[in-house]
Amino acid sequence: MRNCKLLLLLCSAFLVACNNPQTLEQCKSKYAVMDSINIHYKTSGEGDNAIVFIHGFGCDINSWQQQFAYFSDKAKLLFIDLPGYGKSDKPHTEYTLDFFADAVNAVMDAEHINNAMLIGHSLGTPVCRQMVLKYPERVTKMVDIDGVYCFYPADSTMAAAYHAFAETFNNDTLRPIIEGFVESLCVPQTPPAVKNYVLSTMPETPKYIAYSTMKNLIDERYWTNEKITIPTLVIASKKSEIPPDYEQIMSNLYSNMSYCEMDSVGHFIMMEKPQMLNELIEKISTK
């Protein structure tokens, strides 16, 4: 009898853990379909408004572990593996900002989410911008975490630099190139666990996906400098060699902007300084 009671308690605890996941890993994997492409995502929480997290180049939903832990009891959360990354399908196609934005939109459709705050890191930021521009009725706020930007019209030197950067990913020995790229994005204060995670994911990106992503990222058609009017939080790392007037530059893109620069932190702010970042996100989410 005692063993039966113990078994029932263990089963009960297991069911509670399944229904109330304590970590992002424990959340159930889901898939939305876009033109026969399976987009992997996870959700947590309830509510009419949602926070949607969009990772950067070479990463996946696991880059948002600390945000799950902080916000899981505060809002409906949606974590997406962009197509080509994580557990999403990796078709041989062009990885454009439109393609990524349409994938995010497909996941929001699957979850019946019509009002969302989008949070993008690095590559995820222009994906967020494209979502706002293509599907403005679905996005209420935006957070840019050390986002990638190209500025056009560009002089010949800058345009050449954009294309040279993209071409570095058109290489059959891509792993050492991406590993060096990761090192350039970190600072001495970057926790080893963060660097280990990034080095476990980014260098695994297939060449055709990495090159297509970067080649299309610099496409001038996506960088019209169109101003976004929804409340937007821009968070930048000084490590990213931002210019002294970066706040002014960003204010030309976002008419309703809050701005924060961080020192002694690398590119992966959401993992390196999660508490500070989470508090900033919470502040804009409750405005």
N, C-alpha and C positions, 0 to 999 in steps of 0.2 A: 504493500500500500504506500509506504513512504517513497519507494522508487517511482511509483505512478504519479504521486504528487509532484515529485521533483521533475519528472518528465513534462508534466503539464505546465509547470512554472517556466521551464526552459522554452517550451513551445510558445507560451504566451509572450515571453521576452523576445523571442525571435520574431513573432508577428508584429509586435510593437516596433521593433527596430526596422522591419520592412516597411511598415506604414509611416514611420517617422524617421527617415534616414538621418543619421548624425553627420555623415560626410557626403561629399559629392559622389564618391565612388559607390556608395550604397544606393544612390538614386537609380531608378530603372531607366535603361536605355530605351529611347523611342526613335522612330524614323518617320520623316515626312518625305513624300515623293515629289520630285520636280522633273518633269520630262523623263521619267523612268530612272532618275538618279536618286538614290537614297541618301537623305541628309540626316545624320545622327544628331540627337540632342537629348537633353535631360531637363526636367522641370522640378520645381519644389514650391510649396506654399500655395496660397489661394489669393484671390482678389481680382477686381476688374482691371486694375492697372498692373503692368508687369515691368520688370527690369530685365532687359535682354543683354547678354554678355557676348561679345564678339572678339575672339582671340586674334593675335597677330600672326605674321608669316611663320610657318613651320611649327606652330604650337597647336594646342587643342584645348578642349574645355577644362582640362586639369589645371590650366594656368589660373583658374578662378577659385581654387580651393578656399582661400582665405575670405573671399567675398561670400561664398556659400555659407561658411561658418558664421559670418556676421549678420547676413541678411535673411537667412532661411526662415526666421520666425517673424519677419517684418513685411514681406511682400511676396508676390508671385514671381519666381525667378525662372529664367529661361537661358540655358547654356547651349550654344550651338557649335558643332564642328563644321566649319566651312567645307564645302565640297573640295576634295583633294587632300583634306587634312583629317587627323584623328580617325574616327571610325566611319566617317562618311565615304561614299563612293569616290573613286579617283579616275574619272573618265578621261580619255584622251580628247580634250577639247580646249578651247581658249578660256583661260581663267581671268576674265575681265571683272571690273568692279560692278558692271551690270549683272554678270553671272552670279557673283557673290550676293549682291543685294536681292536678287530674285530668289536665291536660296533662303535668305533670312525671311523674306516675305512669305515663302511657302511654309516655313515652320510656324510663323505667326498665324497663318491661315489654319494650319492643322490644329493649333491650340486655341483658335477663336480669340486671338488677342488683337484688339483694335487700338488700344492706347498703351504705348510703351515708352519707357525711357531707354535709349540705346547707349550702351557703354562699349567703346571700342579701344583696343590697345594696338598701337603701331599700325599695321595694315588694316586692322579692324576699324580705325578711325575713318579713312576714306570710304570703307564699306558703309559705315554709319551715315556719312554725308550723302552717299549715293541713295541710301534708303530714304533719307529725308527729302531729297530732290525728286525721287521717283514716286514715293508713297507718303507724301506729307501728311495725309489724313491719319496715318497710323502712329506717328511719332510725336510725343509731347515734349521730350527733353533729350539732351544728348550730353555724353561725357567723353572727352578726348583725352586718352592717357598716352602721352608722348607719341602723338600720332605722326604719320608720314604725310608730307605735303610736297607737291611739286608746284612751282609758281611759273605761270606763263602769262604773257609772252616772256620767253627766256632769251638772254643773249647767247651767242654762239658757244661761249665757254661753258655756261650753265647747261645748255641743251646737250652739249657733248658729254658733260659730267653725268647727266641723267642716263644717257644711253650707254656710257661706259660702265656705269654701275650695273645696269640691267644685263649687259653682256657678260659680266663676270659669272653669271649663273648659267650661261650657255657653255657648260664645261663638263666633260665626261668624268673628271675627278672632282666632283662637287663637294664631297665631305670635308676635306681640309679647308676649302674656301669658306664654307658655312661655319666651321669650327672657329676659324679666325674672325669671322663676322661676329660670332657670339662673344668672343673675348673682347672685341672692340665695344660691345654694348654694356659691358660690366665695369664695375669700379672695385677697388680693394674691399669696400664694405659689402659688396654683394654676397649674401650668404651662400656657402658651398652647396646647400640643398637646392637653391634656385638655379645656380649654374649647372648642377648635375641634371636637373629636370630639363632645362633648355637644351643641353647637349645630348639628351636622350631622345629629343623629338626633332629639333630643327634639321640636323644633318641627315635624318631619315627621309626628308622630302625628296620624292623622285625628281629627276632632272627636268622632265617635261612639264611638271607642275611648277617647280621653282622658277624656271625660265619664263614660262608663260605668265605666271603671276607678276613677275618683275617687269617684263616687257610691256604688259598691258597697264601696269600701275602708272608708268610714266607717260602714257598716252595723253596727249594734250587735250583731247576731247573731254576728258574727265575733270580738267582743271580750269574751269571757266571763272573761278573766283566768285561764283554766285553767292550772295550773302544769305545766311541762314538766320531766321528770326526767332526760333524757339529758344528757351533758356538753355545755355550751353556752358558747361564747365570744361575749361582747358587746363590740363595739368602737364607741365613740361619738366624734364630733367635737364639740368645745366650740362650734364655729361653729353647730351646730344648736340652740343656745340650750337645752341640756338643763338641768334644774333641779339645784341643788346636791346633792340626795339621789337622783340618778338611779341610782346603783349599788344603793341600797336598793330603789328602785322595781322595777328589773329583777330583783333577787333574789327578789321576790315572784312573779315569773313563771317563774323558772328555779332549781330547787332545787340544781342542780349547775353553778354558773356561775363562769367566769373573766371578769374585767372589765378593760377598758382604755379610758382616755380619751386623746384626742389633741388637741394644741393646734397652732395655725398650719397647719391643714389644713382643706380644705373638705369637702363631702359625698362626693366621689368618691375615697374613701381608697384603694381598690385601684389607682387610677391615679396618685394624687398621692404616696402613700408606699408604693409596692409592696414594697420590701425589708422594711420594718418589718412590714407586714401579713403578708407571706408567711411570715416567721419565726414570727409568732404562730400562724398557721394550722398550720404544720408542727408546732409544739409541741403543740397540742391533738390533731392527727391521729395523733401517735405515742404518746399516753397510753394 
